[in-house]
Amino acid sequence: MAAQARETISPLESIQRALIHLRLAFSLVLTPLFIWGVYLALPTPIAWNRVLLAYIIIHLLLYGGMNAFNSYYDRDEGPIGALLEPPPIDRTVLVVALITKLLALLAGLILDLRFGVLVGLGIIFSVAYSHPRWRWKERPLYAAIFVFVGQGMLGVLWGWVSATATTGQLGILATFWPWDGLKTLGVLSAACWTLGFYPLTGVYQIEADGQRGIQTLAVALGLKGCFLFTASVASIGGLGIWMVLFFRGAYIVMAISALYMLGAAFYTWRWYGRYAALTPRDNQRTLMRLAYMNGLVFSVLFLGLVLA
C-alpha cells in the first residue's frame, strides 16, 4: 500500500511534503546562538547586511537542509521535532536536503571565506550525524560531540564570523575563533547550554527507540537521566553565559534571564512529574513549548544587547 501511495503521488505534492521536512519553524530554537555570536563580536562595528544574509543562509538553507537530511534517514512516523505528524518520506526529501545544503555552502563562500568554511564544517557534521555510514545519532558520545560542536559552537561562530566579516579574503583564516578569554567562554558556555537540552529532544522517543534497538543519548541516559543531565549541564552553560554578561555589565539581562530560568525550571520539573501520564504526542508538545519559549526569550534578550 505504501509503495502504491508513493507511485500515485504528484511531483508537486512530493515537493510540498519535502519542504515540510525542512522544519523551518525549528530555526527559532537555535536563533539565540547566532545572535549571541553577534553580541560577542561587539564592540566591532556590525556589518548588518552580511549578518542578515548569514542568518538567512543558516536558518533557512543550512538548518532546513540538515533537518530534511535527518528526516530522510530517520523515517519517523510519529512526532519529531516541530512536526506532530511528519509527512511520508520519499527520495524528494533527500534531493531537497542536498540542494538546500549546497546553496548554503555556495552562498556562504560568496559571503565570506571563513563563514563558508564553517558552513561546510556544519554540513560534514550533519552527514556524520544522520547518514547510515556513520550514524552519530545512534552513538551517544558522538551525538553529544555533534551537538556541542556542530550545533552549539558553530551556531555561535556563524554569528560571530558574519558580524566580523571583512571585504578582503586574504589573511583572515586565522580568525575563525574569537581569541579572547571572555569570548571563548561565551562560545563554550553556549555550546554547553545547547548540549544540556539535547537529551530532552529525544526523551519522548525513548520507548519507541529502545524497542527498535536504537541507542540514542536519551535512551542511554534513561528518563530520569535525561532530566538530570539537562539540569546539570545546562546550568553549567548558563553560569558561563551569566559570567560573560556580568563582566560586560549586562546586569538587567542577567536578572531577566534568571527570572525566566526559574520559571523554565519549574515548568520542566512539573513536566517530569507528569511525564508518565502523558502520551508521546503530549510530551512532544510540552517539549516544543519549552524549546520555542527558550528560543523566543533569549533571541529577544540577546538582540536587545546587540542593538543597545
N, C-alpha and C positions, 0 to 999 in steps of 0.2 A: 504493500500500500504506500509506504514512504517513497519507494522508487517511482511509482506511478505519479505521485504528487509532484515529485521533482521534475518529471518529464512534461507535465502539463502546465507548469508554472511559466508565466510570461517573462521575457527578459527584463521588462520594466519592473515587475513585482520582485524579481530576484535582486535587482539593484536596490530597490527600496528596502528590502529586508537587510541587505548587506550594510546599507547606510545606518540602519537602526543599531547594528552591532558596533558602530563606531562609538556609541555611548558618550556622545559629546557632553551631555549634562554632567557626567562624572568628572569633567575637567575642573569644575568648580572646587572639588575636593582638594586638588593639587595646586590650585592657583596661589594660595598663600606662600608656597615655596618659591615661586617665581618672583612674586612681589618682595619677599624677604631678601632675595638676591639683589634686587634693585636697591633696596634700602641699604644693604651692606656696601653698595658701591658709593654711597654718599661719603664725603661731600663732593665727589666728582660730578661735574655738570652732566645731567642726564640727557642722552640723545633720544628724545621721546619717540621720534619717528621709527628708529631702529627697535626700541623697546616694544612698541605696539606691533610691529611686523613680527618680531621674535615671538611675542605672546601668541599671535595667530598661528605661526608655524608650529609651535609646541603644542598648544592646547586644542587646535583643530586637526592639523595634519598628523603630527607625530603621535600624540596620545590616542587619537582616533584610530590610526593605523595599528598601534600596539594593542588596543582593545579588541579590534576586529581580528587581528592575527591570533590573539589568545583564544577568542571565541571559536575560531575555526578548528583549532586543535583540541579545545576542551569539549566542544559539542554538548554543553549542558542543556538539559531540557527543563530544569527547574530554575528558580530565581538565581540570578547572578547580579553582580554589582550594577546598580542603576536600571536593571531590567527585571521586572517581576515575571514576565512571560517572554523569554527570548524567542525570536522567530526561528524557524528551521534553518539549518546551516546547509549551504551548498558552496560550490567552488567559487562563486562570485564573491563571497565574503573574503576569501584569500586574495583574489585579484584586487579588490578594493583596498585591502590592507596593504598590499605591496605597492600599489600606486600611490597611496597617501604617504607611505614611508619614503618612497623615492622622491616625491615632491617636497617633503620636509627636508630631506638631505640636500637636494639641489638648491632650494630656496635658502637654506641655512648657510651653505657655502658661498652663495652670492652675497648674502647679507654681511657675513664676517667669517673669516677663515677659522678663527677659534670656535665660534658658535657652530659652524658647520661640522667641525671635527667632533665636538661634543654631542651634536645630534647623531652623528654616525655611531658614536660610542653607545648612545641610548638605544639605537636600532640593534646593535650587536647584543646588548644585554637582553633586549626584548626577544630576540630569536632564541637565545640560550634559555630563557625562562619558559618559553612556550613550546618550542619545536620538539617533537619526539626524540630527535637525535640526542638532545641534552636534557631537556625537560627539568630545568632547575626548580620549577614549581613543585615538583614532587620529591625534591631533595631539600629537607628543611633548612640545613645550613646554607646551601646555595641560594635558596629562596630569600633568606634573611640578607645575604650579601647583595642580591639583586635589589631588594627594597632599600637597603641602606645606601648603596652607591647609585644604582640605576634610577631610582625614583627620588630619594632624599637628596643626596649630594648633587646629582646632575640637575634636579629640579631647581635648586638654589643657584647653581653655577650658570644655568641658561639665563636666568635673570641678571646675574652679576655681569656676565660677559656681554650681554646685549646692552647693558647700561654703560659699559666702559668701552664700547666699540670705537675703533679709530678708522679714519679714512684710508690710512695706509695699511698694507698687509705684511710689510717686512718688519722683522724684529719683534713680533708680538707672540711668538709661540711660547715664550717663557711666562706668559701672563694668563695661563689657563686657570690659575689658582690665585686667590687674593692673599698674597704673602704678608699677612698681618695677623698677630696673635688673636685679637678680638674678632676679626672677620673669620678667621679659621674656626674659632669657637662657634661662631654663628652658623657656619656651614655644617659642622659636625653635629651640633645640637639639633638643628632642623632635621637632619638625616635620622638622628636617634628618635626624635618625636615621630617621624614617619614610620620607622620600623616598629615603634611601640604599638601603633594602632593596627599594624598589618594583620596579626592573627585574628582580630575581630572581623576582618573582611571575609574570613572563611569559617567562622565559628558556626554559622547556621548550616554549613555543609559537612560538618564533622561526621555525622551518622552516615550520610549517603556516600561520602568519600571513603570512609572506613569500610563499608560493605563492599565497595568496588576495589579495595586493596590499594587505594591512593594515599600516599603518605605525605600530606601537606604539613606545613608548620603547625597549622591549627590542630590537625589530627595528632601530631606528635606531642603537642602540649596538653591536649585534652581541654574540656570545657573550662574547668577551674584554672588550669594553667594559662589559658588564653587571657582571661581577665586579670590574673596576677601579673602576667607578662606586660600587658598594657599599662597597668597601674604603676609598675616599677620603671620600665624602660621609657615610657612617655614622660614620666615625672622627671627622669634624669635629663631628657631632652628639653623639657620645659624650663627646668632650672638653668640650663645653659643659655637658653634664649633670654630669660629674665636677667641673667648676668650681663649680656650684651646690651639689653635695654637700660639696665641700671648705669653702666659705665657711659652710655650715650645720653643719659639724662632723660629718658622717656618714662618718667615716673607715672604719668597718667595712664599710659598704655599698660604699664605693669599692673596697676591697680584694677583696671577694667578687665584685663585678661585673667587676673587672679579670681575675680568675682565670677567670671564666666566659667572658669575651670572648676570652681566649686560646684556650680550648677551642673556642669557636664559630668563631674564625678558622681554626683548624686543620681543623675539620670542613668549612668552606666551601672551603678550599684543596684538600682531598682530593676534594671533590665536583667542583671544576673539572677536576682531573686525570682524573677518571673519567667526566666528562660524556658524551663522545663514545661511550663503550662502553655507556651506559645507554639504555634506551628512554624515550620521553616520559613514560610512566607511572611508571617508576622515578625519573626526575628530579623528577617532581611529588611523589612520596612523600618524596624526600630534602629537597626544599624545605619541605614541610609539617612534617616532623620538626623542622627548624631553626626554622621560624616558631612552632610550638607551644611548643617549648622556650624560645625567647626570651620569648614571652608569659607562660609559667608562671613562669620565673625572675624576671623583672622585676616581675611582678604581686606575687609574694611579697615581694621586696625592698622595693618601694615601699609595700606595705601595712604591712610591718613598721615603716617610717619613720613612717607616719601614726599607727599605734597605739602607738608607743613613748612 
